[in-house]
């Protein structure tokens, strides 16, 4: 299985980039990296629009988009980051 997969789609005049990564870190460490304000504030402007801990986190992307992180079921070596 590939360590990553990217797809670009367009629907209703909006483009979406879906990036999937196979990670080796434990799910708790990955979730902390994308949800802990001490980590997020260093790399991403926040504006949280959706949280379903410890699985989904979405942010506003200025001016009208969204960035959505999802931890999916992995293959035994860690979660998929979608």
N, CA, C and O atoms as CSV, one atom per row, in Angstrom:
chain,resi,resn,atom,element,x,y,z
A,1,UNK,N,N,0.829,-1.169,0.000
A,1,UNK,CA,C,0.000,0.000,0.000
A,1,UNK,C,C,0.882,1.245,0.000
A,1,UNK,O,O,1.904,1.282,0.686
A,2,UNK,N,N,0.495,2.258,-0.763
A,2,UNK,CA,C,1.265,3.491,-0.855
A,2,UNK,C,C,1.233,4.247,0.477
A,2,UNK,O,O,0.234,4.199,1.194
A,3,UNK,N,N,2.337,4.952,0.813
A,3,UNK,CA,C,2.356,5.718,2.060
A,3,UNK,C,C,1.509,6.985,1.996
A,3,UNK,O,O,1.196,7.570,3.034
A,4,UNK,N,N,1.128,7.423,0.774
A,4,UNK,CA,C,0.290,8.601,0.655
A,4,UNK,C,C,-0.539,8.545,-0.626
A,4,UNK,O,O,-0.220,7.831,-1.577
A,5,UNK,N,N,-1.624,9.335,-0.608
A,5,UNK,CA,C,-2.512,9.396,-1.756
A,5,UNK,C,C,-3.145,10.780,-1.786
A,5,UNK,O,O,-3.674,11.240,-0.775
A,6,UNK,N,N,-3.096,11.447,-2.935
A,6,UNK,CA,C,-3.689,12.771,-3.087
A,6,UNK,C,C,-4.661,12.740,-4.259
A,6,UNK,O,O,-4.359,12.172,-5.308
A,7,UNK,N,N,-5.840,13.359,-4.076
A,7,UNK,CA,C,-6.801,13.468,-5.168
A,7,UNK,C,C,-7.341,14.893,-5.207
A,7,UNK,O,O,-7.537,15.524,-4.169
A,8,UNK,N,N,-7.576,15.382,-6.405
A,8,UNK,CA,C,-8.121,16.709,-6.618
A,8,UNK,C,C,-9.450,16.544,-7.344
A,8,UNK,O,O,-9.505,15.939,-8.415
A,9,UNK,N,N,-10.540,17.091,-6.753
A,9,UNK,CA,C,-11.859,16.980,-7.359
A,9,UNK,C,C,-12.518,18.353,-7.410
A,9,UNK,O,O,-12.141,19.266,-6.676
A,10,UNK,N,N,-13.499,18.483,-8.279
A,10,UNK,CA,C,-14.276,19.716,-8.365
A,10,UNK,C,C,-15.757,19.354,-8.372
A,10,UNK,O,O,-16.196,18.484,-9.124
A,11,UNK,N,N,-16.524,20.045,-7.509
A,11,UNK,CA,C,-17.973,19.843,-7.439
A,11,UNK,C,C,-18.614,21.180,-7.113
A,11,UNK,O,O,-18.125,21.913,-6.253
A,12,UNK,N,N,-19.690,21.496,-7.783
A,12,UNK,CA,C,-20.410,22.753,-7.554
A,12,UNK,C,C,-19.491,23.970,-7.662
A,12,UNK,O,O,-19.656,24.944,-6.927
A,13,UNK,N,N,-18.533,23.911,-8.572
A,13,UNK,CA,C,-17.632,25.036,-8.777
A,13,UNK,C,C,-16.557,25.204,-7.722
A,13,UNK,O,O,-15.827,26.195,-7.733
A,14,UNK,N,N,-16.449,24.242,-6.803
A,14,UNK,CA,C,-15.433,24.314,-5.744
A,14,UNK,C,C,-14.460,23.162,-5.907
A,14,UNK,O,O,-14.851,22.036,-6.216
A,15,UNK,N,N,-13.198,23.460,-5.697
A,15,UNK,CA,C,-12.158,22.447,-5.809
A,15,UNK,C,C,-11.788,21.934,-4.424
A,15,UNK,O,O,-11.697,22.709,-3.472
A,16,UNK,N,N,-11.577,20.631,-4.315
A,16,UNK,CA,C,-11.178,20.019,-3.047
A,16,UNK,C,C,-9.940,19.162,-3.266
A,16,UNK,O,O,-9.878,18.368,-4.205
A,17,UNK,N,N,-8.974,19.328,-2.404
A,17,UNK,CA,C,-7.777,18.495,-2.412
A,17,UNK,C,C,-7.859,17.581,-1.214
A,17,UNK,O,O,-7.955,18.045,-0.078
A,18,UNK,N,N,-7.823,16.283,-1.458
A,18,UNK,CA,C,-7.856,15.295,-0.378
A,18,UNK,C,C,-6.464,14.678,-0.303
A,18,UNK,O,O,-5.955,14.133,-1.283
A,19,UNK,N,N,-5.858,14.775,0.882
A,19,UNK,CA,C,-4.525,14.231,1.097
A,19,UNK,C,C,-4.626,13.155,2.180
A,19,UNK,O,O,-5.176,13.391,3.256
A,20,UNK,N,N,-4.097,11.995,1.883
A,20,UNK,CA,C,-4.126,10.886,2.830
A,20,UNK,C,C,-2.697,10.431,3.078
A,20,UNK,O,O,-1.922,10.259,2.137
A,21,UNK,N,N,-2.348,10.237,4.348
A,21,UNK,CA,C,-0.997,9.824,4.717
A,21,UNK,C,C,-1.053,8.639,5.663
A,21,UNK,O,O,-1.905,8.590,6.551
A,22,UNK,N,N,-0.165,7.698,5.482
A,22,UNK,CA,C,0.013,6.582,6.412
A,22,UNK,C,C,1.073,7.021,7.420
A,22,UNK,O,O,2.191,7.367,7.037
A,23,UNK,N,N,0.725,7.008,8.695
A,23,UNK,CA,C,1.628,7.486,9.732
A,23,UNK,C,C,2.079,6.346,10.639
A,23,UNK,O,O,1.389,5.334,10.767
A,24,UNK,N,N,3.229,6.514,11.260
A,24,UNK,CA,C,3.748,5.493,12.170
A,24,UNK,C,C,3.594,5.887,13.632
A,24,UNK,O,O,3.889,5.090,14.523
A,25,UNK,N,N,3.134,7.111,13.887
A,25,UNK,CA,C,2.953,7.582,15.259
A,25,UNK,C,C,1.648,7.049,15.843
A,25,UNK,O,O,0.720,6.740,15.095
A,26,UNK,N,N,1.563,6.936,17.171
A,26,UNK,CA,C,0.306,6.527,17.793
A,26,UNK,C,C,-0.792,7.572,17.526
A,26,UNK,O,O,-0.490,8.759,17.402
A,27,UNK,N,N,-2.052,7.147,17.439
A,27,UNK,CA,C,-3.143,8.078,17.178
A,27,UNK,C,C,-3.175,9.265,18.142
A,27,UNK,O,O,-3.454,10.383,17.708
A,28,UNK,N,N,-2.901,9.063,19.429
A,28,UNK,CA,C,-2.945,10.157,20.405
A,28,UNK,C,C,-1.922,11.240,20.077
A,28,UNK,O,O,-2.201,12.425,20.257
A,29,UNK,N,N,-0.751,10.852,19.603
A,29,UNK,CA,C,0.287,11.825,19.259
A,29,UNK,C,C,-0.122,12.628,18.018
A,29,UNK,O,O,0.095,13.838,17.966
A,30,UNK,N,N,-0.704,11.968,17.034
A,30,UNK,CA,C,-1.151,12.652,15.820
A,30,UNK,C,C,-2.278,13.620,16.165
A,30,UNK,O,O,-2.271,14.762,15.707
A,31,UNK,N,N,-3.248,13.176,16.967
A,31,UNK,CA,C,-4.365,14.033,17.345
A,31,UNK,C,C,-3.852,15.272,18.079
A,31,UNK,O,O,-4.314,16.382,17.815
A,32,UNK,N,N,-2.918,15.093,18.982
A,32,UNK,CA,C,-2.349,16.225,19.716
A,32,UNK,C,C,-1.662,17.211,18.775
A,32,UNK,O,O,-1.779,18.423,18.957
A,33,UNK,N,N,-0.959,16.711,17.790
A,33,UNK,CA,C,-0.246,17.579,16.846
A,33,UNK,C,C,-1.192,18.459,16.039
A,33,UNK,O,O,-0.826,19.572,15.660
A,34,UNK,N,N,-2.402,17.978,15.771
A,34,UNK,CA,C,-3.335,18.770,14.954
A,34,UNK,C,C,-4.419,19.465,15.772
A,34,UNK,O,O,-5.213,20.219,15.209
A,35,UNK,N,N,-4.475,19.231,17.102
A,35,UNK,CA,C,-5.517,19.860,17.914
A,35,UNK,C,C,-5.000,20.711,19.063
A,35,UNK,O,O,-5.720,21.598,19.521
A,36,UNK,N,N,-3.808,20.486,19.539
A,36,UNK,CA,C,-3.266,21.212,20.689
A,36,UNK,C,C,-2.884,22.630,20.262
A,36,UNK,O,O,-2.043,22.801,19.379
A,37,UNK,N,N,-3.492,23.651,20.879
A,37,UNK,CA,C,-3.181,25.030,20.491
A,37,UNK,C,C,-1.693,25.362,20.543
A,37,UNK,O,O,-1.220,26.192,19.766
A,38,UNK,N,N,-0.961,24.738,21.430
A,38,UNK,CA,C,0.480,24.990,21.514
A,38,UNK,C,C,1.196,24.542,20.242
A,38,UNK,O,O,2.240,25.092,19.891
A,39,UNK,N,N,0.644,23.552,19.556
A,39,UNK,CA,C,1.226,23.071,18.298
A,39,UNK,C,C,0.620,23.794,17.099
A,39,UNK,O,O,1.342,24.238,16.207
A,40,UNK,N,N,-0.698,23.912,17.080
A,40,UNK,CA,C,-1.402,24.489,15.932
A,40,UNK,C,C,-0.984,25.926,15.666
A,40,UNK,O,O,-0.742,26.312,14.522
A,41,UNK,N,N,-0.902,26.712,16.728
A,41,UNK,CA,C,-0.606,28.123,16.562
A,41,UNK,C,C,0.725,28.403,15.888
A,41,UNK,O,O,0.955,29.511,15.402
A,42,UNK,N,N,1.595,27.419,15.855
A,42,UNK,CA,C,2.901,27.586,15.224
A,42,UNK,C,C,2.849,27.374,13.714
A,42,UNK,O,O,3.768,27.786,13.005
A,43,UNK,N,N,1.793,26.741,13.210
A,43,UNK,CA,C,1.780,26.419,11.775
A,43,UNK,C,C,0.457,26.689,11.069
A,43,UNK,O,O,0.405,26.621,9.841
A,44,UNK,N,N,-0.615,26.992,11.801
A,44,UNK,CA,C,-1.894,27.142,11.121
A,44,UNK,C,C,-2.789,28.143,11.840
A,44,UNK,O,O,-2.933,28.071,13.060
A,45,UNK,N,N,-3.395,29.080,11.103
A,45,UNK,CA,C,-4.334,30.009,11.746
A,45,UNK,C,C,-5.639,29.285,12.074
A,45,UNK,O,O,-6.252,28.681,11.193
A,46,UNK,N,N,-6.057,29.342,13.316
A,46,UNK,CA,C,-7.237,28.565,13.693
A,46,UNK,C,C,-8.533,29.319,13.456
A,46,UNK,O,O,-8.531,30.537,13.284
A,47,UNK,N,N,-9.590,28.622,13.448
A,47,UNK,CA,C,-10.969,29.044,13.274
A,47,UNK,C,C,-11.747,27.748,13.174
A,47,UNK,O,O,-12.268,27.409,12.112
A,48,UNK,N,N,-11.826,27.023,14.277
A,48,UNK,CA,C,-12.366,25.667,14.284
A,48,UNK,C,C,-13.842,25.668,13.917
A,48,UNK,O,O,-14.623,26.453,14.453
A,49,UNK,N,N,-14.220,24.780,12.995
A,49,UNK,CA,C,-15.607,24.654,12.555
A,49,UNK,C,C,-16.218,23.301,12.896
A,49,UNK,O,O,-17.440,23.156,12.891
A,50,UNK,N,N,-15.378,22.305,13.192
A,50,UNK,CA,C,-15.895,20.960,13.498
A,50,UNK,C,C,-14.876,20.216,14.348
A,50,UNK,O,O,-13.682,20.224,14.049
A,51,UNK,N,N,-15.359,19.565,15.422
A,51,UNK,CA,C,-14.500,18.730,16.262
A,51,UNK,C,C,-15.287,17.498,16.658
A,51,UNK,O,O,-16.384,17.601,17.206
A,52,UNK,N,N,-14.728,16.339,16.380
A,52,UNK,CA,C,-15.244,15.067,16.876
A,52,UNK,C,C,-14.023,14.311,17.392
A,52,UNK,O,O,-13.463,13.470,16.690
A,53,UNK,N,N,-13.615,14.617,18.626
A,53,UNK,CA,C,-12.395,14.040,19.199
A,53,UNK,C,C,-12.588,12.541,19.432
A,53,UNK,O,O,-13.677,12.111,19.812
A,54,UNK,N,N,-11.572,11.766,19.215
A,54,UNK,CA,C,-10.262,12.123,18.694
A,54,UNK,C,C,-10.127,11.801,17.213
A,54,UNK,O,O,-9.112,11.237,16.804
A,55,UNK,N,N,-11.116,12.140,16.401
A,55,UNK,CA,C,-11.123,11.689,15.021
A,55,UNK,C,C,-11.177,12.772,13.954
A,55,UNK,O,O,-10.495,12.651,12.936
A,56,UNK,N,N,-11.968,13.833,14.151
A,56,UNK,CA,C,-12.175,14.841,13.108
A,56,UNK,C,C,-11.929,16.243,13.666
A,56,UNK,O,O,-12.346,16.568,14.778
A,57,UNK,N,N,-11.247,17.060,12.876
A,57,UNK,CA,C,-11.030,18.462,13.222
A,57,UNK,C,C,-11.036,19.265,11.924
A,57,UNK,O,O,-10.336,18.914,10.974
A,58,UNK,N,N,-11.823,20.342,11.878
A,58,UNK,CA,C,-11.895,21.184,10.680
A,58,UNK,C,C,-11.700,22.645,11.075
A,58,UNK,O,O,-12.117,23.076,12.150
A,59,UNK,N,N,-11.048,23.409,10.168
A,59,UNK,CA,C,-10.772,24.833,10.365
A,59,UNK,C,C,-11.286,25.617,9.173
A,59,UNK,O,O,-11.382,25.094,8.063
A,60,UNK,N,N,-11.620,26.897,9.421
A,60,UNK,CA,C,-11.892,27.808,8.304
A,60,UNK,C,C,-10.580,28.095,7.605
A,60,UNK,O,O,-9.544,28.250,8.251
A,61,UNK,N,N,-10.623,28.165,6.299
A,61,UNK,CA,C,-9.467,28.540,5.498
A,61,UNK,C,C,-9.843,29.829,4.789
A,61,UNK,O,O,-10.682,29.821,3.888
A,62,UNK,N,N,-9.248,30.908,5.177
A,62,UNK,CA,C,-9.619,32.243,4.699
A,62,UNK,C,C,-9.475,32.342,3.189
A,62,UNK,O,O,-8.463,31.879,2.661
A,63,UNK,N,N,-10.421,32.913,2.468
A,63,UNK,CA,C,-11.623,33.538,2.998
A,63,UNK,C,C,-12.847,32.639,3.005
A,63,UNK,O,O,-13.781,32.917,3.756
A,64,UNK,N,N,-12.895,31.568,2.204
A,64,UNK,CA,C,-14.160,30.825,2.128
A,64,UNK,C,C,-14.013,29.319,2.086
A,64,UNK,O,O,-14.967,28.626,1.732
A,65,UNK,N,N,-12.871,28.796,2.430
A,65,UNK,CA,C,-12.669,27.353,2.377
A,65,UNK,C,C,-12.549,26.728,3.752
A,65,UNK,O,O,-12.640,27.417,4.768
A,66,UNK,N,N,-12.347,25.430,3.779
A,66,UNK,CA,C,-12.206,24.658,5.018
A,66,UNK,C,C,-11.073,23.655,4.864
A,66,UNK,O,O,-10.883,23.077,3.793
A,67,UNK,N,N,-10.325,23.454,5.940
A,67,UNK,CA,C,-9.345,22.372,6.009
A,67,UNK,C,C,-9.879,21.387,7.032
A,67,UNK,O,O,-10.207,21.765,8.156
A,68,UNK,N,N,-9.965,20.121,6.638
A,68,UNK,CA,C,-10.540,19.095,7.512
A,68,UNK,C,C,-9.545,17.964,7.694
A,68,UNK,O,O,-9.049,17.401,6.718
A,69,UNK,N,N,-9.253,17.627,8.953
A,69,UNK,CA,C,-8.369,16.509,9.285
A,69,UNK,C,C,-9.219,15.372,9.824
A,69,UNK,O,O,-10.132,15.591,10.620
A,70,UNK,N,N,-8.915,14.160,9.388
A,70,UNK,CA,C,-9.613,12.993,9.912
A,70,UNK,C,C,-8.607,11.870,10.125
A,70,UNK,O,O,-7.792,11.578,9.249
A,71,UNK,N,N,-8.671,11.243,11.295
A,71,UNK,CA,C,-7.844,10.073,11.554
A,71,UNK,C,C,-8.681,8.847,11.233
A,71,UNK,O,O,-9.706,8.599,11.867
A,72,UNK,N,N,-8.234,8.081,10.241
A,72,UNK,CA,C,-8.944,6.882,9.827
A,72,UNK,C,C,-8.267,5.634,10.355
A,72,UNK,O,O,-7.173,5.697,10.915
A,73,UNK,N,N,-8.913,4.517,10.176
A,73,UNK,CA,C,-8.375,3.241,10.599
A,73,UNK,C,C,-7.102,2.936,9.816
A,73,UNK,O,O,-7.089,3.010,8.587
A,74,UNK,N,N,-6.050,2.599,10.520
A,74,UNK,CA,C,-4.778,2.282,9.892
A,74,UNK,C,C,-4.637,0.801,9.589
A,74,UNK,O,O,-5.613,0.051,9.590
A,75,UNK,N,N,-3.419,0.404,9.332
A,75,UNK,CA,C,-3.140,-0.989,8.993
A,75,UNK,C,C,-2.342,-1.679,10.087
A,75,UNK,O,O,-1.695,-2.691,9.822
A,76,UNK,N,N,-2.369,-1.157,11.315
A,76,UNK,CA,C,-1.632,-1.764,12.411
A,76,UNK,C,C,-0.370,-1.005,12.763
A,76,UNK,O,O,0.206,-1.242,13.824
A,77,UNK,N,N,0.075,-0.105,11.911
A,77,UNK,CA,C,1.283,0.673,12.176
A,77,UNK,C,C,0.951,2.094,12.612
A,77,UNK,O,O,1.861,2.877,12.882
A,78,UNK,N,N,-0.303,2.437,12.686
A,78,UNK,CA,C,-0.754,3.783,13.043
A,78,UNK,C,C,-1.950,4.152,12.212
A,78,UNK,O,O,-2.362,3.389,11.339
A,79,UNK,N,N,-2.522,5.328,12.472
A,79,UNK,CA,C,-3.738,5.729,11.761
A,79,UNK,C,C,-3.436,6.276,10.367
A,79,UNK,O,O,-2.291,6.578,10.034
A,80,UNK,N,N,-4.498,6.396,9.559
A,80,UNK,CA,C,-4.413,7.128,8.293
A,80,UNK,C,C,-4.798,8.561,8.613
A,80,UNK,O,O,-5.782,8.791,9.316
A,81,UNK,N,N,-4.044,9.527,8.112
A,81,UNK,CA,C,-4.413,10.927,8.235
A,81,UNK,C,C,-5.015,11.329,6.900
A,81,UNK,O,O,-4.342,11.316,5.870
A,82,UNK,N,N,-6.304,11.690,6.933
A,82,UNK,CA,C,-7.048,12.003,5.715
A,82,UNK,C,C,-7.366,13.493,5.714
A,82,UNK,O,O,-7.993,13.990,4.777
